[in-house]
């Protein structure tokens, strides 16, 4: 029942630049990965969704510390050889990114995927 309010709130808050929204490819906005610059932004997100959009959310902290853009548009995301703790996501524009738990996993991805080019995204904390 609150799906429209949730989507509207998340979209509005993301457009303001307070959060980054990511989702797993071929999934909807019911479950998203939210990235922020500082953890206080998670509290702001939860407060605004509850008070402005009348939506209660459940969040859980994710172990990711690094995010990288996939520069190669020709690579198939599903076919990348990645560590089990690496998450494939897309931003709201459909751009492919990878979430990594550590730098070792980034190097693994680069070593095991010929032609993979990654670029830095910026400092972000993650929750679902």
N, C-alpha and C positions, 0 to 999 in steps of 0.2 A: 504494500500500500504506500510505502514511503519512498519507493524507488525514484519517482520523478523528483522529489525534493532532494534526495541524496545526490542524484546526477547533477541537478541544477546547482546545489551548494558546492559540490566538488569542482565543477566546471568554473563557477564564479571565483572561488578562492584560488584556483590554479591560474586563471586569467589575471588575477591581481598580482601574481608572482610569489605568493606566500608559500606555495607548495609545487612540487612536480608530481604529476600522476603518470604511473606506468601500469601496464597490464600485460598479462601473458598473451601471446598471439592467439587469435581465435577465441578470446574470452570477452565477456562483457564488462560493464563497470560495476557489477555487484561486488566483486572482489578485486581490489586494486592494490598496488604497491605505491606508497606515498613516500616521496623523498623530500627532505627539508634541509636547510642549512644548519639549523640548530634544533635541539630536541624540544625547546620551548614551543616551537611552531606546532608540534603535535598537540599540545594542550590548547593552543589557540584554535586549531582545526576542530578539535572535539567540541570546544565551547561554542564556536560559531555554528557548527552543524546543529547542535542541540538547541541553541537559543534563537538563531535566525531562520533555520530551516526545519526545526522540530524533528530532527533525525537523531536517533541514538546509534552510535557505532561501537564496534568492538575492534580494538587494535592489539596487535602483538608485534613485539620487536623482532626484527629479522637480523641475521648475522652478517649481512653484507657491509663491507667497508669501502669497496671500490666500485665505480661504474665507468663503463667505456662505451663510446659510440662505435658501431661497426661501420667503417668507412666504405667497405666493399658492398655496393648495392646488388651485385650479381651473386653473392653467396647465399645459399639456402640455410636459413637459421636452424632448421631442424636437423640438418646434416653435420653441423659442427661437432667436432670431437672435443668435449669439455669435461672438466671434473664434475663429480656428482653434486658438488655444492655450488655450482655456477648456475645462475638463473637467467633464462632468456626472457627479455621483455621488449615492449614497444612503448614509445611515447604517444601522446595524443595525436600526433601527426603521422603515425605509422612507421617512424624511424626505429630501426633495430638497435638495441643496447644489450650489454651483458652486465650482470651484477656479480661481483666476485667477493669472496670472503677474505682474500689476502692477495698479495703480489705474486706469490708462488702460482696461484691458479691463473693469473693473467699470463704469466710466462708459459705455463702449460698450454694454454689456448693458442698462443702464438707459435709455440714449438710444434704442435700437433695439427695445425690447420694451415696448409700451404697457401700463401697469398692473403691471409687474414691481416687486415690493418685496423688497428684500434686507435681511437683518440680520446683524450681525457675529457670528462664531463664537468668536473668540479666537486667541491666538498659537499657531501650530502649524507644525511642519516636516513635510515629506512624503517618503515613499519608497514604492516598489512592491516 
